[in-house]
């Protein structure tokens, strides 16, 4: 069990008003339940910026903060601390001045780490100056030890293979024994490095795919696929075999798709990987979804809900029964939003039961169940069982078929709050989609309370944001779109000198890996199923009546919400237009 000494940082941050007392108590309670320290849970959930956490460590342990973002460390200095010591204790040597070795440490309270650093330094006749640093900055320096590059070289030899940037990979000929290579330690270490990189960089997905004579490794970071590695093509089958072994899949089956799961330990916590193996022309491709149940369950406001939409959502979450749907394409953050809503609903006086595929977040106090279609435990069969568990709140991961839609609708009609997700382009699109699935319009009107539609956009990096002038066409488009929107004063967002609307972008810096973006937020629209809307649904959903009801509700569309967030400097117009096209 985590002890009091493991809660120093969260307690310090609470005392100094960086986190609320409610957040502090939630962290302590959840840390006890999952048996890790509250300090580690704080960083895992990313409740505060890394800079705030580093500041707290600096104040608590009386050591300076090292600004090591973007630093390329001299190899001789870096390797004073051996790679295994650095990775095990999350410490890096980043500078050496005469006999002083400057070392950044992620956890200043870890006295074993301090002793290890002191021991290494003494052997080199050096004195240690300890600093703390932002997690991402320290991890970026850890990556300079070699990571994937070193593992590839260990497998095929430095002469034959280089881990190269795109376009620099040398063609490799010849084959390796698949069975033998798949079992050898270097292949295992290579796969471990691929997985570790994903966890360290908060990737949501890993793609390992064959090209003509190479294997490409891509990671989805902030919603965008990034090509990170090109490996020699003759390693491909060995890598796939290793992943199959880890996921308990059939090694000799290469003709049909296979699905599995892997659980790994990373950063002292359990990470689940959902594995999908797809046969291609002559090889197989693997995609791994990275699932970290310890991720922070956000508040609705943190996600980007505001104003009238936030009021509508909060109002409908207080209703004693009814169906609430969150819609959008795959990867649009629907599950994150649904758990933010459940965080409000999850009280000691109610019974919360979920059906998920897979379980992506841990919600203390909720009864979370994972469906297993391969043994007949589906959303529909699970929902039949859940209603016999005396639930107040039911969460169904996704409405995929008519049976699940019918059962969800009837559960909402019989006194339960039901939350679920659906794939539609906008909020109103959920209604014709349910009708197409065979749900009668009068049942939809009677059972549904609210539909939220959303997309994810990347946030401008706050460290390199700069003002830019929009094109006349874009400026005119935004003015036309927002001119009748209540509570939005366009003049507030104008440059006083030019009278043009102010736009922003990220210039690119070391903190955002020169991307100009750091993190994501959602653009939303929230449609309340009012009495007027119910009449529209039962009378045939005529589009003019729907539009009039949108206006009457003062509903801000997703595109308008995106434009407002552009004017606030939260994201760019390019991101909003990209997301809106989805």
Buried (B, 14 or more C-beta within 10 A) or exposed (E): EBEEEBBBBBBBBBEEEBBEEEBBEBBBEBBBEBEBBBBBBBBBBBBBBBBBBBBBBBBBBEBEBBBBBBBEBEEEBBBBBEBEBBBEBBBBBBBBEEEEBBBBBBBBBBEEBBEBBBEBBEEEEBEBBBBBBBBBBBBBBBBBBBBBBBBBBBBBEEEBBBBBEEEEBEEBEEEBEBEEBBBBEBBBBBBBBBBBBBBBBBBBBBBBBBEEBBBBBBBBBBBEEBEBBBBBBBBBBBBBBBBBBBBEBEEEEBEEEBEBBBEBEBBEBBBBBBBBBEBEEEBBBBBBBBBBBBBBBBEBEBBBBBBBBBEBBBEBBEEEBBBBBBBBBEBBBBBBBBBBBBBEBBEEEEBBBBBBBBBBBBBEEBEBBBBEEEEEBBBBBBBEEBBEEEBBBBBBBBBBBBBBBBBBBBBBBEEBBBBBBBBBBBBBBBBBBBBEBEBEBEBBBBBBBBBBBBBBBBBBBBBBBEEEEBEEEBBEBBEEBBEEBEEBEEEEBBEEEEEEBBBBBBBBBBBBBEBBBBBBBBBBBBBBBBEBBBEBBBEEBEEEBBEEBBEEBBBBBBBBBBBBBBBEBBBBBEBBBBBBEE
